[in-house]
Amino acid sequence: MTSISRLSGFTAIALGAALSMTAGLAVAGEVVSADQISRALQSKPLTRGLSAGPQQIDTATQAKETKFVDSLRNRNTRSLSLGEREEIAQIASSKPKIDLEIRFDYNSAEISKDSTQAVQELGKALSQPNLKGQTFVVAGHTDAVGTDEYNQGLSERRADTIKRYLVEKYALNGSDLVTVGYGESKPKDANAPMDPANRRVQVVNMETKTAASQ
Protein backbone atom coordinates (compact mmCIF):
# COMPACT_ATOMS: atom_id res chain seq x y z
CA MET A 1 0.00 0.00 0.00
CA THR A 2 1.29 3.52 -0.73
CA SER A 3 1.99 6.40 1.63
CA ILE A 4 -1.10 8.19 0.29
CA SER A 5 -3.31 5.78 2.25
CA ARG A 6 -1.20 5.97 5.41
CA LEU A 7 -1.12 9.66 6.28
CA SER A 8 -3.11 9.08 9.42
CA GLY A 9 -0.72 6.42 10.71
CA PHE A 10 -3.54 3.94 10.86
CA THR A 11 -5.54 1.86 8.44
CA ALA A 12 -9.28 1.62 9.05
CA ILE A 13 -11.28 -1.51 8.41
CA ALA A 14 -14.88 -2.39 8.97
CA LEU A 15 -16.37 -5.62 10.25
CA GLY A 16 -19.21 -7.10 8.13
CA ALA A 17 -22.61 -5.47 7.31
CA ALA A 18 -26.16 -5.51 8.89
CA LEU A 19 -28.85 -8.11 8.78
CA SER A 20 -29.35 -10.57 5.91
CA MET A 21 -28.87 -8.89 2.52
CA THR A 22 -28.95 -5.37 4.00
CA ALA A 23 -25.59 -3.58 4.17
CA GLY A 24 -24.72 -0.89 6.69
CA LEU A 25 -21.80 0.70 8.49
CA ALA A 26 -21.48 1.80 12.07
CA VAL A 27 -21.20 5.56 12.45
CA ALA A 28 -17.55 6.60 12.31
CA GLY A 29 -16.08 6.68 15.79
CA GLU A 30 -19.10 4.95 17.34
CA VAL A 31 -18.48 1.79 19.34
CA VAL A 32 -21.28 -0.67 18.67
CA SER A 33 -22.36 -2.50 21.81
CA ALA A 34 -22.26 -6.25 22.34
CA ASP A 35 -26.06 -6.35 22.44
CA GLN A 36 -26.29 -4.53 19.09
CA ILE A 37 -23.80 -6.97 17.56
CA SER A 38 -25.68 -9.93 19.04
CA ARG A 39 -28.99 -8.80 17.57
CA ALA A 40 -27.48 -8.23 14.13
CA LEU A 41 -25.81 -11.65 14.06
CA GLN A 42 -28.82 -13.57 15.34
CA SER A 43 -29.83 -16.16 12.74
CA LYS A 44 -33.48 -16.24 11.79
CA PRO A 45 -35.45 -19.53 11.68
CA LEU A 46 -36.20 -20.81 8.20
CA THR A 47 -39.04 -23.18 7.30
CA ARG A 48 -38.72 -26.25 5.16
CA GLY A 49 -40.66 -26.21 1.90
CA LEU A 50 -40.82 -27.39 -1.69
CA SER A 51 -41.05 -23.91 -3.16
CA ALA A 52 -38.40 -21.27 -2.72
CA GLY A 53 -39.47 -18.36 -0.55
CA PRO A 54 -37.82 -15.79 1.69
CA GLN A 55 -38.32 -17.99 4.79
CA GLN A 56 -37.88 -21.39 3.14
CA ILE A 57 -34.77 -23.47 2.62
CA ASP A 58 -33.98 -26.52 0.57
CA THR A 59 -32.70 -29.18 2.97
CA ALA A 60 -30.25 -30.59 0.42
CA THR A 61 -28.74 -27.13 -0.05
CA GLN A 62 -28.55 -26.67 3.71
CA ALA A 63 -26.75 -30.00 4.12
CA LYS A 64 -24.30 -29.11 1.36
CA GLU A 65 -23.55 -25.73 2.91
CA THR A 66 -23.05 -27.25 6.35
CA LYS A 67 -20.67 -29.90 4.99
CA PHE A 68 -18.64 -27.28 3.17
CA VAL A 69 -18.38 -24.94 6.16
CA ASP A 70 -17.39 -27.87 8.40
CA SER A 71 -14.56 -28.69 5.97
CA LEU A 72 -13.12 -25.21 6.59
CA ARG A 73 -12.76 -25.56 10.35
CA ASN A 74 -9.17 -25.28 11.59
CA ARG A 75 -7.95 -24.48 8.06
CA ASN A 76 -5.09 -22.03 7.66
CA THR A 77 -6.40 -18.82 6.09
CA ARG A 78 -3.78 -18.86 3.36
CA SER A 79 -4.62 -22.45 2.43
CA LEU A 80 -8.01 -21.56 1.01
CA SER A 81 -8.27 -21.73 -2.76
CA LEU A 82 -9.91 -19.06 -4.90
CA GLY A 83 -12.82 -21.41 -5.48
CA GLU A 84 -13.29 -21.97 -1.76
CA ARG A 85 -13.16 -18.25 -1.06
CA GLU A 86 -15.82 -17.62 -3.69
CA GLU A 87 -18.06 -20.35 -2.28
CA ILE A 88 -17.76 -18.83 1.20
CA ALA A 89 -18.78 -15.46 -0.21
CA GLN A 90 -21.78 -16.95 -1.99
CA ILE A 91 -23.07 -18.71 1.13
CA ALA A 92 -22.36 -15.68 3.32
CA SER A 93 -24.29 -13.32 1.06
CA SER A 94 -27.64 -14.28 2.60
CA LYS A 95 -26.49 -14.64 6.21
CA PRO A 96 -26.67 -12.15 9.14
CA LYS A 97 -23.64 -9.84 9.37
CA ILE A 98 -22.50 -6.58 10.97
CA ASP A 99 -20.00 -3.76 10.34
CA LEU A 100 -17.74 -2.37 13.06
CA GLU A 101 -14.99 0.17 12.59
CA ILE A 102 -11.59 -1.25 13.57
CA ARG A 103 -8.19 0.41 13.15
CA PHE A 104 -4.86 -1.33 12.75
CA ASP A 105 -1.40 0.04 13.34
CA TYR A 106 0.41 1.49 10.33
CA ASN A 107 1.30 -1.17 7.74
CA SER A 108 0.40 -3.81 10.30
CA ALA A 109 -2.15 -6.41 11.31
CA GLU A 110 -1.98 -5.34 14.97
CA ILE A 111 -5.17 -3.81 16.36
CA SER A 112 -4.62 -0.19 17.41
CA LYS A 113 -5.30 0.76 21.03
CA ASP A 114 -8.23 3.00 20.14
CA SER A 115 -10.03 0.07 18.51
CA THR A 116 -9.57 -2.46 21.29
CA GLN A 117 -13.02 -1.76 22.73
CA ALA A 118 -14.73 -2.51 19.42
CA VAL A 119 -13.15 -5.96 19.28
CA GLN A 120 -13.97 -6.50 22.95
CA GLU A 121 -17.63 -5.81 22.25
CA LEU A 122 -17.50 -8.39 19.45
CA GLY A 123 -15.98 -10.90 21.86
CA LYS A 124 -18.70 -10.25 24.43
CA ALA A 125 -21.38 -10.68 21.78
CA LEU A 126 -20.03 -13.99 20.47
CA SER A 127 -19.80 -15.22 24.07
CA GLN A 128 -23.51 -14.70 24.70
CA PRO A 129 -25.60 -17.89 24.98
CA ASN A 130 -27.62 -17.13 21.84
CA LEU A 131 -24.45 -17.02 19.68
CA LYS A 132 -21.78 -19.05 21.47
CA GLY A 133 -20.97 -22.29 19.66
CA GLN A 134 -22.31 -21.11 16.31
CA THR A 135 -20.04 -20.81 13.29
CA PHE A 136 -18.81 -17.42 12.09
CA VAL A 137 -16.75 -16.37 9.09
CA VAL A 138 -14.24 -13.56 9.63
CA ALA A 139 -13.46 -12.20 6.17
CA GLY A 140 -10.76 -9.60 5.56
CA HIS A 141 -10.99 -6.96 2.81
CA THR A 142 -8.74 -4.07 1.72
CA ASP A 143 -8.95 -1.11 -0.64
CA ALA A 144 -7.22 -1.20 -4.03
CA VAL A 145 -4.13 0.80 -3.01
CA GLY A 146 -1.08 -1.44 -3.39
CA THR A 147 -0.51 -4.70 -5.21
CA ASP A 148 -3.02 -7.54 -5.36
CA GLU A 149 -0.57 -9.90 -3.65
CA TYR A 150 0.17 -7.50 -0.78
CA ASN A 151 -3.50 -6.71 -0.18
CA GLN A 152 -4.46 -10.38 -0.24
CA GLY A 153 -1.90 -11.18 2.44
CA LEU A 154 -2.85 -8.14 4.53
CA SER A 155 -6.54 -9.05 4.50
CA GLU A 156 -5.69 -12.58 5.65
CA ARG A 157 -3.42 -11.39 8.47
CA ARG A 158 -6.03 -8.97 9.78
CA ALA A 159 -8.73 -11.63 9.78
CA ASP A 160 -6.30 -13.90 11.64
CA THR A 161 -5.65 -11.16 14.21
CA ILE A 162 -9.34 -10.79 15.00
CA LYS A 163 -9.72 -14.55 15.40
CA ARG A 164 -6.66 -14.86 17.62
CA TYR A 165 -7.88 -12.05 19.87
CA LEU A 166 -11.32 -13.65 20.26
CA VAL A 167 -9.85 -17.06 21.05
CA GLU A 168 -7.24 -15.79 23.50
CA LYS A 169 -9.30 -13.15 25.30
CA TYR A 170 -12.76 -14.76 25.25
CA ALA A 171 -11.95 -18.47 25.10
CA LEU A 172 -14.02 -18.93 21.96
CA ASN A 173 -13.54 -22.18 20.11
CA GLY A 174 -11.17 -21.52 17.23
CA SER A 175 -12.89 -24.13 15.07
CA ASP A 176 -16.07 -22.01 15.22
CA LEU A 177 -14.25 -19.08 13.58
CA VAL A 178 -13.41 -19.50 9.89
CA THR A 179 -11.02 -16.87 8.51
CA VAL A 180 -10.75 -15.87 4.86
CA GLY A 181 -9.07 -13.01 2.99
CA TYR A 182 -10.36 -11.30 -0.15
CA GLY A 183 -7.81 -8.53 -0.52
CA GLU A 184 -9.14 -5.85 -2.87
CA SER A 185 -11.25 -8.26 -4.94
CA LYS A 186 -14.63 -7.47 -3.33
CA PRO A 187 -14.80 -3.73 -2.64
CA LYS A 188 -17.75 -2.41 -0.67
CA ASP A 189 -17.88 0.50 -3.13
CA ALA A 190 -16.93 -0.81 -6.57
CA ASN A 191 -17.11 2.72 -7.98
CA ALA A 192 -14.39 3.90 -5.59
CA PRO A 193 -12.01 0.94 -5.10
CA MET A 194 -9.43 3.05 -3.23
CA ASP A 195 -11.94 4.44 -0.74
CA PRO A 196 -11.14 3.61 2.92
CA ALA A 197 -14.68 2.21 3.27
CA ASN A 198 -13.46 -0.84 1.40
CA ARG A 199 -11.04 -1.71 4.22
CA ARG A 200 -13.06 -4.02 6.40
CA VAL A 201 -13.36 -7.40 8.04
CA GLN A 202 -16.76 -8.98 7.58
CA VAL A 203 -18.15 -11.18 10.35
CA VAL A 204 -20.95 -13.49 9.20
CA ASN A 205 -23.11 -15.95 11.14
CA MET A 206 -23.08 -19.09 8.98
CA GLU A 207 -25.67 -21.01 11.01
CA THR A 208 -29.02 -21.89 9.46
CA LYS A 209 -31.84 -22.79 11.83
CA THR A 210 -34.96 -24.52 10.60
CA ALA A 211 -38.29 -24.24 12.33
CA ALA A 212 -38.01 -27.91 13.29
CA SER A 213 -34.85 -27.19 15.27
CA GLN A 214 -36.40 -24.44 17.37
C-alpha positions in Angstrom: 0.0 0.0 0.0 1.3 3.5 -0.7 2.0 6.4 1.6 -1.1 8.2 0.3 -3.3 5.8 2.2 -1.2 6.0 5.4 -1.1 9.7 6.3 -3.1 9.1 9.4 -0.7 6.4 10.7 -3.5 3.9 10.9 -5.5 1.9 8.4 -9.3 1.6 9.1 -11.3 -1.5 8.4 -14.9 -2.4 9.0 -16.4 -5.6 10.3 -19.2 -7.1 8.1 -22.6 -5.5 7.3 -26.2 -5.5 8.9 -28.9 -8.1 8.8 -29.3 -10.6 5.9 -28.9 -8.9 2.5 -29.0 -5.4 4.0 -25.6 -3.6 4.2 -24.7 -0.9 6.7 -21.8 0.7 8.5 -21.5 1.8 12.1 -21.2 5.6 12.4 -17.5 6.6 12.3 -16.1 6.7 15.8 -19.1 5.0 17.3 -18.5 1.8 19.3 -21.3 -0.7 18.7 -22.4 -2.5 21.8 -22.3 -6.2 22.3 -26.1 -6.3 22.4 -26.3 -4.5 19.1 -23.8 -7.0 17.6 -25.7 -9.9 19.0 -29.0 -8.8 17.6 -27.5 -8.2 14.1 -25.8 -11.6 14.1 -28.8 -13.6 15.3 -29.8 -16.2 12.7 -33.5 -16.2 11.8 -35.4 -19.5 11.7 -36.2 -20.8 8.2 -39.0 -23.2 7.3 -38.7 -26.2 5.2 -40.7 -26.2 1.9 -40.8 -27.4 -1.7 -41.0 -23.9 -3.2 -38.4 -21.3 -2.7 -39.5 -18.4 -0.5 -37.8 -15.8 1.7 -38.3 -18.0 4.8 -37.9 -21.4 3.1 -34.8 -23.5 2.6 -34.0 -26.5 0.6 -32.7 -29.2 3.0 -30.2 -30.6 0.4 -28.7 -27.1 -0.1 -28.5 -26.7 3.7 -26.8 -30.0 4.1 -24.3 -29.1 1.4 -23.5 -25.7 2.9 -23.0 -27.3 6.4 -20.7 -29.9 5.0 -18.6 -27.3 3.2 -18.4 -24.9 6.2 -17.4 -27.9 8.4 -14.6 -28.7 6.0 -13.1 -25.2 6.6 -12.8 -25.6 10.4 -9.2 -25.3 11.6 -7.9 -24.5 8.1 -5.1 -22.0 7.7 -6.4 -18.8 6.1 -3.8 -18.9 3.4 -4.6 -22.5 2.4 -8.0 -21.6 1.0 -8.3 -21.7 -2.8 -9.9 -19.1 -4.9 -12.8 -21.4 -5.5 -13.3 -22.0 -1.8 -13.2 -18.2 -1.1 -15.8 -17.6 -3.7 -18.1 -20.3 -2.3 -17.8 -18.8 1.2 -18.8 -15.5 -0.2 -21.8 -17.0 -2.0 -23.1 -18.7 1.1 -22.4 -15.7 3.3 -24.3 -13.3 1.1 -27.6 -14.3 2.6 -26.5 -14.6 6.2 -26.7 -12.2 9.1 -23.6 -9.8 9.4 -22.5 -6.6 11.0 -20.0 -3.8 10.3 -17.7 -2.4 13.1 -15.0 0.2 12.6 -11.6 -1.2 13.6 -8.2 0.4 13.1 -4.9 -1.3 12.7 -1.4 0.0 13.3 0.4 1.5 10.3 1.3 -1.2 7.7 0.4 -3.8 10.3 -2.2 -6.4 11.3 -2.0 -5.3 15.0 -5.2 -3.8 16.4 -4.6 -0.2 17.4 -5.3 0.8 21.0 -8.2 3.0 20.1 -10.0 0.1 18.5 -9.6 -2.5 21.3 -13.0 -1.8 22.7 -14.7 -2.5 19.4 -13.2 -6.0 19.3 -14.0 -6.5 22.9 -17.6 -5.8 22.3 -17.5 -8.4 19.5 -16.0 -10.9 21.9 -18.7 -10.3 24.4 -21.4 -10.7 21.8 -20.0 -14.0 20.5 -19.8 -15.2 24.1 -23.5 -14.7 24.7 -25.6 -17.9 25.0 -27.6 -17.1 21.8 -24.5 -17.0 19.7 -21.8 -19.1 21.5 -21.0 -22.3 19.7 -22.3 -21.1 16.3 -20.0 -20.8 13.3 -18.8 -17.4 12.1 -16.8 -16.4 9.1 -14.2 -13.6 9.6 -13.5 -12.2 6.2 -10.8 -9.6 5.6 -11.0 -7.0 2.8 -8.7 -4.1 1.7 -9.0 -1.1 -0.6 -7.2 -1.2 -4.0 -4.1 0.8 -3.0 -1.1 -1.4 -3.4 -0.5 -4.7 -5.2 -3.0 -7.5 -5.4 -0.6 -9.9 -3.6 0.2 -7.5 -0.8 -3.5 -6.7 -0.2 -4.5 -10.4 -0.2 -1.9 -11.2 2.4 -2.8 -8.1 4.5 -6.5 -9.0 4.5 -5.7 -12.6 5.6 -3.4 -11.4 8.5 -6.0 -9.0 9.8 -8.7 -11.6 9.8 -6.3 -13.9 11.6 -5.6 -11.2 14.2 -9.3 -10.8 15.0 -9.7 -14.6 15.4 -6.7 -14.9 17.6 -7.9 -12.0 19.9 -11.3 -13.6 20.3 -9.9 -17.1 21.0 -7.2 -15.8 23.5 -9.3 -13.2 25.3 -12.8 -14.8 25.3 -11.9 -18.5 25.1 -14.0 -18.9 22.0 -13.5 -22.2 20.1 -11.2 -21.5 17.2 -12.9 -24.1 15.1 -16.1 -22.0 15.2 -14.2 -19.1 13.6 -13.4 -19.5 9.9 -11.0 -16.9 8.5 -10.7 -15.9 4.9 -9.1 -13.0 3.0 -10.4 -11.3 -0.1 -7.8 -8.5 -0.5 -9.1 -5.9 -2.9 -11.2 -8.3 -4.9 -14.6 -7.5 -3.3 -14.8 -3.7 -2.6 -17.7 -2.4 -0.7 -17.9 0.5 -3.1 -16.9 -0.8 -6.6 -17.1 2.7 -8.0 -14.4 3.9 -5.6 -12.0 0.9 -5.1 -9.4 3.1 -3.2 -11.9 4.4 -0.7 -11.1 3.6 2.9 -14.7 2.2 3.3 -13.5 -0.8 1.4 -11.0 -1.7 4.2 -13.1 -4.0 6.4 -13.4 -7.4 8.0 -16.8 -9.0 7.6 -18.2 -11.2 10.3 -20.9 -13.5 9.2 -23.1 -16.0 11.1 -23.1 -19.1 9.0 -25.7 -21.0 11.0 -29.0 -21.9 9.5 -31.8 -22.8 11.8 -35.0 -24.5 10.6 -38.3 -24.2 12.3 -38.0 -27.9 13.3 -34.8 -27.2 15.3 -36.4 -24.4 17.4 
